[in-house]
Amino acid sequence: MLCNVLTVPIFDSSIKSLLDTVKTSLSRALRDNDLIYHHDVPASASLPPIQETVLATATVPPGLPDPKIVMGSMNPLFSNLIGWGARQAISKHFRVYFSQDIHFFARNLQ
């Protein structure tokens, strides 16, 4: 059925027109490419090696290595916070301790 649709003269002229446009565009692109790029691309072996260079340098603000110099007697904002692992260990310790403590008092108060 698809073959029958493509043999209709309306589609024939559309396909020929599209093919002509593509051929014209290709020849124009090749001509432009030849006019613009006059030099051949050199082989990578003939190019000099790329020299190493420094693009950026690290600068550390004066208060960053030792914040006490900048802060003076003030405490940092989050200085009392502890890490997640330490918090979990302390929490587990207190749960064990308090559960033993509750059982101890429950047995002795009866």
DSSP file (Angstrom, degrees, kcal/mol; ACC not computed):
  #  RESIDUE AA STRUCTURE BP1 BP2  ACC     N-H-->O    O-->H-N    N-H-->O    O-->H-N    TCO  KAPPA ALPHA  PHI   PSI    X-CA   Y-CA   Z-CA
    1    1 A M     >        0   0    0      0, 0.0     4,-1.4     0, 0.0     3,-0.0   0.000 360.0 360.0 360.0 -36.9    0.0    0.0    0.0
    2    2 A L  H  >  +     0   0    0      1,-0.2     4,-1.9     2,-0.2     5,-0.2   0.879 360.0  55.4 -64.1 -37.8    2.9    2.4    0.8
    3    3 A C  H  > S+     0   0    0      1,-0.2     4,-1.1     2,-0.2    -1,-0.2   0.878 104.6  53.6 -62.7 -37.5    4.3    1.8   -2.7
    4    4 A N  H  4 S+     0   0    0      1,-0.2     4,-0.3     2,-0.2    -1,-0.2   0.860 107.3  51.1 -66.4 -34.6    1.0    2.8   -4.3
    5    5 A V  H >< S+     0   0    0     -4,-1.4     3,-1.1     1,-0.2     6,-0.3   0.898 108.3  51.8 -69.3 -39.1    1.1    6.1   -2.4
    6    6 A L  H 3< S+     0   0    0     -4,-1.9    -1,-0.2     1,-0.2    -2,-0.2   0.696 102.3  60.3 -73.1 -18.4    4.6    6.9   -3.5
    7    7 A T  T 3< S+     0   0    0     -4,-1.1    -1,-0.2    -3,-0.2    -2,-0.2   0.501  75.0 113.5 -88.2  -2.0    3.8    6.4   -7.1
    8    8 A V  S X> S-     0   0    0     -3,-1.1     4,-1.8    -4,-0.3     3,-0.8  -0.519  75.3-127.4 -67.4 133.6    1.2    9.1   -7.2
    9    9 A P  H 3> S+     0   0    0      0, 0.0     4,-2.0     0, 0.0     5,-0.2   0.783 106.0  61.6 -56.4 -30.2    2.5   11.9   -9.4
   10   10 A I  H 3> S+     0   0    0      1,-0.2     4,-1.5     2,-0.2     5,-0.1   0.931 108.5  42.1 -63.1 -44.3    1.9   14.6   -6.7
   11   11 A F  H <> S+     0   0    0     -3,-0.8     4,-2.6    -6,-0.3     5,-0.2   0.829 108.9  60.7 -72.1 -31.7    4.4   12.8   -4.4
   12   12 A D  H  X S+     0   0    0     -4,-1.8     4,-2.3     1,-0.2    -2,-0.2   0.936 107.1  44.3 -59.5 -47.1    6.8   12.2   -7.3
   13   13 A S  H  X S+     0   0    0     -4,-2.0     4,-2.2     1,-0.2    -1,-0.2   0.870 113.3  51.5 -68.5 -35.8    7.2   15.9   -7.9
   14   14 A S  H  X S+     0   0    0     -4,-1.5     4,-2.3     2,-0.2    -1,-0.2   0.907 111.5  46.8 -66.6 -41.2    7.5   16.7   -4.2
   15   15 A I  H  X S+     0   0    0     -4,-2.6     4,-2.5     2,-0.2    -2,-0.2   0.904 113.2  48.9 -68.5 -40.9   10.3   14.1   -3.8
   16   16 A K  H  X S+     0   0    0     -4,-2.3     4,-2.3    -5,-0.2    -2,-0.2   0.898 111.5  49.9 -64.5 -39.9   12.1   15.3   -6.9
   17   17 A S  H  X S+     0   0    0     -4,-2.2     4,-2.2     2,-0.2    -2,-0.2   0.917 111.7  48.0 -64.9 -42.9   11.9   18.9   -5.7
   18   18 A L  H  X S+     0   0    0     -4,-2.3     4,-2.3     2,-0.2    -2,-0.2   0.904 111.5  50.4 -63.2 -42.4   13.2   17.9   -2.2
   19   19 A L  H  X S+     0   0    0     -4,-2.5     4,-2.4     2,-0.2    -2,-0.2   0.893 110.0  50.0 -64.0 -40.8   16.1   15.9   -3.8
   20   20 A D  H  X S+     0   0    0     -4,-2.3     4,-2.4     2,-0.2    -1,-0.2   0.903 110.7  50.1 -63.3 -41.3   17.0   18.9   -6.0
   21   21 A T  H  X S+     0   0    0     -4,-2.2     4,-2.4     2,-0.2    -2,-0.2   0.909 111.2  48.3 -63.7 -42.6   17.0   21.2   -2.9
   22   22 A V  H  X S+     0   0    0     -4,-2.3     4,-2.4     2,-0.2    -2,-0.2   0.912 112.1  48.8 -64.9 -42.8   19.2   18.8   -1.0
   23   23 A K  H  X S+     0   0    0     -4,-2.4     4,-2.4     2,-0.2    -2,-0.2   0.912 112.7  48.2 -63.7 -42.5   21.7   18.5   -4.0
   24   24 A T  H  X S+     0   0    0     -4,-2.4     4,-2.2     1,-0.2    -2,-0.2   0.915 112.7  48.1 -63.5 -43.5   21.8   22.3   -4.4
   25   25 A S  H  X S+     0   0    0     -4,-2.4     4,-2.4     2,-0.2    -2,-0.2   0.886 111.2  50.9 -65.5 -38.8   22.4   22.8   -0.6
   26   26 A L  H  X S+     0   0    0     -4,-2.4     4,-2.5     2,-0.2    -2,-0.2   0.929 111.0  47.0 -65.2 -45.6   25.1   20.2   -0.6
   27   27 A S  H  X S+     0   0    0     -4,-2.4     4,-2.2     1,-0.2    -2,-0.2   0.896 113.4  49.4 -65.1 -37.8   27.0   21.7   -3.5
   28   28 A R  H  X S+     0   0    0     -4,-2.2     4,-2.6     2,-0.2    -1,-0.2   0.908 111.3  49.2 -65.5 -42.2   26.7   25.2   -1.9
   29   29 A A  H  X S+     0   0    0     -4,-2.4     4,-2.3     2,-0.2    -2,-0.2   0.898 111.5  48.8 -65.2 -40.8   28.0   23.9    1.4
   30   30 A L  H  X S+     0   0    0     -4,-2.5     4,-2.1     2,-0.2    -1,-0.2   0.909 112.5  48.3 -65.3 -41.6   30.9   22.2   -0.2
   31   31 A R  H  X S+     0   0    0     -4,-2.2     4,-2.1     2,-0.2    -2,-0.2   0.926 112.8  47.9 -64.2 -45.2   31.8   25.3   -2.2
   32   32 A D  H  X S+     0   0    0     -4,-2.6     4,-2.5     1,-0.2     5,-0.3   0.904 110.9  51.8 -61.9 -40.7   31.6   27.5    0.9
   33   33 A N  H  X S+     0   0    0     -4,-2.3     4,-2.1     1,-0.2    -1,-0.2   0.902 110.2  48.2 -62.7 -41.7   33.7   25.0    2.9
   34   34 A D  H  < S+     0   0    0     -4,-2.1    -1,-0.2     1,-0.2    -2,-0.2   0.853 114.5  46.6 -68.3 -34.1   36.4   25.1    0.2
   35   35 A L  H  < S+     0   0    0     -4,-2.1    -2,-0.2    -5,-0.1    -1,-0.2   0.871 116.7  42.0 -75.1 -37.2   36.4   28.9    0.1
   36   36 A I  H  < S+     0   0    0     -4,-2.5     2,-1.1     1,-0.2    -2,-0.2   0.932 110.4  53.5 -78.8 -46.9   36.5   29.5    3.8
   37   37 A Y     <  +     0   0    0     -4,-2.1    -1,-0.2    -5,-0.3    -4,-0.0  -0.725  58.0 159.8 -97.5  91.1   39.0   26.9    4.9
   38   38 A H        +     0   0    0     -2,-1.1     2,-0.3    -3,-0.2    -1,-0.2   0.781  56.4  69.1 -80.9 -28.4   42.1   27.5    2.8
   39   39 A H  S    S-     0   0    0      1,-0.0     2,-0.2     3,-0.0     0, 0.0  -0.701  81.4-123.4 -97.4 142.9   44.6   25.7    5.0
   40   40 A D        -     0   0    0     -2,-0.3    -2,-0.1     1,-0.1    -1,-0.0  -0.493  35.0-101.7 -76.1 152.1   44.7   22.0    5.6
   41   41 A V        -     0   0    0     -2,-0.2    -1,-0.1     1,-0.1     3,-0.1  -0.634  42.9-125.6 -74.3 125.4   44.4   20.7    9.1
   42   42 A P        -     0   0    0      0, 0.0     2,-0.1     0, 0.0    -1,-0.1  -0.303  26.5 -97.6 -72.6 157.8   48.0   19.8   10.3
   43   43 A A    >>  -     0   0    0      1,-0.1     3,-1.0     3,-0.0     4,-0.6  -0.412  29.4-121.0 -70.0 150.0   48.8   16.4   11.7
   44   44 A S  G >4 S+     0   0    0      1,-0.3     3,-0.6     2,-0.2    -1,-0.1   0.791 111.1  60.9 -65.8 -26.4   48.8   16.2   15.5
   45   45 A A  G 34 S+     0   0    0      1,-0.2    -1,-0.3     4,-0.0    -2,-0.0   0.784 101.2  53.7 -70.8 -26.2   52.4   15.1   15.5
   46   46 A S  G <4 S+     0   0    0     -3,-1.0    -1,-0.2     2,-0.1    -2,-0.2   0.609  90.2  93.7 -84.6 -10.9   53.5   18.3   13.8
   47   47 A L  S << S-     0   0    0     -3,-0.6     3,-0.1    -4,-0.6    -3,-0.0  -0.556  83.9-110.5 -81.0 144.9   51.9   20.5   16.4
   48   48 A P        -     0   0    0      0, 0.0    -1,-0.1     0, 0.0    -2,-0.1  -0.412  42.7 -95.4 -70.0 151.3   53.9   21.8   19.4
   49   49 A P        -     0   0    0      0, 0.0     2,-0.4     0, 0.0    -4,-0.0  -0.340  42.4-103.3 -66.5 150.0   53.0   20.3   22.8
   50   50 A I        -     0   0    0     -3,-0.1     2,-0.2     1,-0.1    -3,-0.0  -0.609  37.8-131.1 -76.6 125.7   50.6   22.3   24.9
   51   51 A Q        -     0   0    0     -2,-0.4     2,-0.2     1,-0.1    -1,-0.1  -0.517  18.9-113.2 -80.9 144.6   52.6   24.0   27.7
   52   52 A E        +     0   0    0     -2,-0.2     2,-0.3     2,-0.0    -1,-0.1  -0.532  42.3 173.8 -74.9 140.5   51.4   23.8   31.3
   53   53 A T        -     0   0    0     -2,-0.2     2,-0.6     0, 0.0     0, 0.0  -0.980  35.6-110.4-146.5 157.0   50.2   27.1   32.7
   54   54 A V        +     0   0    0     -2,-0.3     3,-0.1     1,-0.2    -2,-0.0  -0.800  29.8 176.0 -90.9 119.5   48.5   28.3   35.9
   55   55 A L        +     0   0    0     -2,-0.6     2,-0.3     1,-0.3    -1,-0.2   0.757  68.8  11.9 -93.2 -28.8   44.9   29.4   35.3
   56   56 A A        -     0   0    0      2,-0.0     2,-0.4     0, 0.0    -1,-0.3  -0.996  63.9-146.2-148.2 149.0   44.0   30.2   38.8
   57   57 A T        -     0   0    0     -2,-0.3     2,-0.4    -3,-0.1    -3,-0.0  -0.927  25.4-117.0-117.4 144.9   45.7   30.6   42.2
   58   58 A A        -     0   0    0     -2,-0.4     2,-0.5     2,-0.0    -2,-0.0  -0.647  30.0-174.7 -80.9 128.1   44.3   29.6   45.5
   59   59 A T        -     0   0    0     -2,-0.4    -2,-0.0     0, 0.0     0, 0.0  -0.991  10.0-155.2-124.0 126.1   43.9   32.5   47.9
   60   60 A V        -     0   0    0     -2,-0.5    -2,-0.0     2,-0.0     0, 0.0  -0.872  23.3-119.3-101.4 124.8   42.7   31.8   51.5
   61   61 A P    >   -     0   0    0      0, 0.0     3,-1.4     0, 0.0    -1,-0.0  -0.298  28.4-114.5 -59.6 148.2   40.9   34.6   53.3
   62   62 A P  T 3> S+     0   0    0      0, 0.0     4,-0.5     0, 0.0     7,-0.1   0.812 111.5  47.4 -60.0 -33.0   42.8   35.7   56.4
   63   63 A G  T 34 S+     0   0    0      1,-0.2     7,-0.2     2,-0.1     6,-0.1   0.591  94.3  78.4 -85.0  -9.2   40.2   34.5   58.9
   64   64 A L  T <4 S+     0   0    0     -3,-1.4    -1,-0.2     1,-0.2    -4,-0.0   0.921  91.2  46.5 -71.8 -45.1   39.6   31.1   57.4
   65   65 A P  T  4 S+     0   0    0      0, 0.0    -1,-0.2     0, 0.0    -2,-0.1   0.905 132.1  18.2 -64.8 -37.9   42.6   29.2   58.7
   66   66 A D    >X  -     0   0    0     -4,-0.5     3,-1.5     1,-0.1     4,-0.6  -0.791  66.8-178.6-134.1  91.6   42.2   30.5   62.2
   67   67 A P  H 3> S+     0   0    0      0, 0.0     4,-3.1     0, 0.0     3,-0.4   0.723  75.7  74.4 -65.2 -20.2   38.7   31.9   62.8
   68   68 A K  H 3> S+     0   0    0      1,-0.2     4,-2.0     2,-0.2     6,-0.1   0.807  89.1  60.6 -63.6 -27.2   39.5   32.9   66.4
   69   69 A I  H <4 S+     0   0    0     -3,-1.5    -1,-0.2     2,-0.2    -6,-0.1   0.921 115.2  32.5 -63.2 -43.0   41.5   35.8   65.0
   70   70 A V  H  < S+     0   0    0     -4,-0.6    -2,-0.2    -3,-0.4    -1,-0.2   0.881 121.7  48.0 -80.8 -40.6   38.5   37.3   63.4
   71   71 A M  H >< S-     0   0    0     -4,-3.1     3,-1.6     1,-0.2     2,-0.3   0.793  81.1-174.4 -75.5 -28.8   35.8   36.2   65.9
   72   72 A G  T 3< S-     0   0    0     -4,-2.0    -1,-0.2    -5,-0.3    -2,-0.1  -0.550  70.5 -14.5  69.6-127.6   37.7   37.3   69.0
   73   73 A S  T 3  S+     0   0    0     -2,-0.3    -1,-0.3     2,-0.1     2,-0.2   0.523 112.1 105.8 -87.9  -5.7   35.8   36.2   72.1
   74   74 A M  S <  S-     0   0    0     -3,-1.6    -3,-0.1    -6,-0.1     3,-0.1  -0.484  70.2-126.6 -74.4 144.2   32.6   35.4   70.2
   75   75 A N        -     0   0    0     -2,-0.2    -2,-0.1     1,-0.1    -1,-0.1  -0.669  32.2 -99.7 -85.6 144.8   31.8   31.7   69.7
   76   76 A P    >   -     0   0    0      0, 0.0     3,-1.5     0, 0.0     4,-0.2  -0.278  36.6-110.0 -60.1 154.2   31.1   30.5   66.2
   77   77 A L  T 3  S+     0   0    0      1,-0.3     3,-0.3     2,-0.1    -2,-0.1   0.865 112.9  28.0 -58.3 -44.2   27.4   30.2   65.4
   78   78 A F  T >  S+     0   0    0      1,-0.2     3,-1.2     2,-0.1    -1,-0.3  -0.069  81.2 122.1-109.7  32.8   27.2   26.4   65.2
   79   79 A S  T <  S+     0   0    0     -3,-1.5    -1,-0.2     1,-0.2    -2,-0.1   0.760  71.3  56.0 -69.2 -24.0   30.1   25.6   67.6
   80   80 A N  T 3  S+     0   0    0     -3,-0.3    -1,-0.2    -4,-0.2     2,-0.2   0.538  84.9 103.7 -86.6  -5.6   27.9   23.5   69.9
   81   81 A L    <   -     0   0    0     -3,-1.2     2,-0.3     1,-0.0    -3,-0.0  -0.486  56.2-156.3 -76.9 146.5   26.7   21.1   67.2
   82   82 A I        -     0   0    0     -2,-0.2    -2,-0.1     1,-0.1    -1,-0.0  -0.810  26.3 -88.7-118.1 163.7   28.1   17.7   67.0
   83   83 A G     >  -     0   0    0     -2,-0.3     4,-2.2     1,-0.1     5,-0.1  -0.158  34.3-111.9 -68.7 163.5   28.4   15.3   64.1
   84   84 A W  H  > S+     0   0    0      1,-0.2     4,-2.4     2,-0.2     5,-0.2   0.903 115.8  51.3 -63.6 -43.1   25.7   12.8   63.2
   85   85 A G  H  > S+     0   0    0      1,-0.2     4,-2.2     2,-0.2    -1,-0.2   0.908 111.4  47.2 -62.9 -42.5   27.8    9.7   64.1
   86   86 A A  H  > S+     0   0    0      1,-0.2     4,-2.5     2,-0.2     5,-0.2   0.905 111.2  51.8 -65.2 -40.6   28.6   11.1   67.5
   87   87 A R  H  X S+     0   0    0     -4,-2.2     4,-2.4     1,-0.2    -2,-0.2   0.898 110.3  48.9 -63.0 -40.3   25.0   12.0   68.1
   88   88 A Q  H  X S+     0   0    0     -4,-2.4     4,-2.5     2,-0.2    -1,-0.2   0.905 111.5  49.1 -65.9 -41.4   23.9    8.4   67.2
   89   89 A A  H  X S+     0   0    0     -4,-2.2     4,-2.3     2,-0.2    -2,-0.2   0.918 113.6  45.9 -64.6 -43.3   26.5    6.9   69.5
   90   90 A I  H  X S+     0   0    0     -4,-2.5     4,-2.7     2,-0.2     5,-0.2   0.915 112.2  51.6 -65.3 -42.6   25.4    9.1   72.4
   91   91 A S  H  X S+     0   0    0     -4,-2.4     4,-2.3    -5,-0.2    -2,-0.2   0.916 111.1  47.2 -61.1 -44.2   21.8    8.5   71.7
   92   92 A K  H  X S+     0   0    0     -4,-2.5     4,-2.3     2,-0.2    -1,-0.2   0.911 111.6  51.3 -64.1 -41.7   22.3    4.7   71.7
   93   93 A H  H  X S+     0   0    0     -4,-2.3     4,-2.7     1,-0.2    -2,-0.2   0.932 111.5  46.7 -61.0 -46.3   24.4    4.9   75.0
   94   94 A F  H  X S+     0   0    0     -4,-2.7     4,-3.1     2,-0.2     5,-0.3   0.872 109.7  53.9 -66.4 -36.2   21.6    6.9   76.7
   95   95 A R  H  X S+     0   0    0     -4,-2.3     4,-2.1    -5,-0.2    -1,-0.2   0.936 113.0  43.1 -62.6 -44.5   18.9    4.5   75.5
   96   96 A V  H  X S+     0   0    0     -4,-2.3     4,-2.1     2,-0.2    -2,-0.2   0.935 116.3  48.3 -64.9 -45.2   20.8    1.6   77.0
   97   97 A Y  H  X S+     0   0    0     -4,-2.7     4,-2.4    -5,-0.2    -2,-0.2   0.936 114.4  44.1 -61.7 -49.3   21.6    3.4   80.2
   98   98 A F  H  X S+     0   0    0     -4,-3.1     4,-2.8     2,-0.2     5,-0.2   0.860 111.4  53.5 -68.3 -35.2   18.1    4.7   80.8
   99   99 A S  H  X S+     0   0    0     -4,-2.1     4,-2.0    -5,-0.3    -1,-0.2   0.908 112.4  45.0 -66.9 -38.2   16.5    1.3   80.0
  100  100 A Q  H  X S+     0   0    0     -4,-2.1     4,-2.3     2,-0.2    -2,-0.2   0.901 113.5  51.2 -66.9 -39.7   18.8   -0.3   82.5
  101  101 A D  H  X S+     0   0    0     -4,-2.4     4,-2.4     2,-0.2    -2,-0.2   0.904 109.9  48.6 -63.9 -42.7   18.1    2.5   85.0
  102  102 A I  H  X S+     0   0    0     -4,-2.8     4,-2.5     1,-0.2    -1,-0.2   0.912 112.3  48.4 -65.0 -43.0   14.3    2.1   84.6
  103  103 A H  H  X S+     0   0    0     -4,-2.0     4,-2.2    -5,-0.2    -1,-0.2   0.891 110.2  52.7 -64.8 -37.4   14.5   -1.7   85.1
  104  104 A F  H  X S+     0   0    0     -4,-2.3     4,-2.1     2,-0.2    -2,-0.2   0.943 113.3  42.4 -62.3 -48.2   16.7   -1.2   88.2
  105  105 A F  H  X S+     0   0    0     -4,-2.4     4,-2.1     1,-0.2    -2,-0.2   0.878 111.9  55.0 -67.6 -37.0   14.2    1.2   89.8
  106  106 A A  H  X S+     0   0    0     -4,-2.5     4,-0.6    -5,-0.2    -1,-0.2   0.905 111.7  44.2 -63.5 -40.3   11.2   -0.9   88.7
  107  107 A R  H  < S+     0   0    0     -4,-2.2     3,-0.3     1,-0.2    -1,-0.2   0.887 117.5  44.2 -71.3 -38.4   12.8   -4.0   90.5
  108  108 A N  H  < S+     0   0    0     -4,-2.1    -2,-0.2     1,-0.2    -1,-0.2   0.730 108.6  56.1 -82.1 -21.6   13.8   -2.1   93.6
  109  109 A L  H  <        0   0    0     -4,-2.1    -1,-0.2     1,-0.2    -2,-0.2   0.640 360.0 360.0 -84.5 -14.0   10.6   -0.1   94.1
  110  110 A Q     <        0   0    0     -4,-0.6    -1,-0.2    -3,-0.3    -2,-0.1   0.483 360.0 360.0 -81.1 360.0    8.3   -3.2   94.2
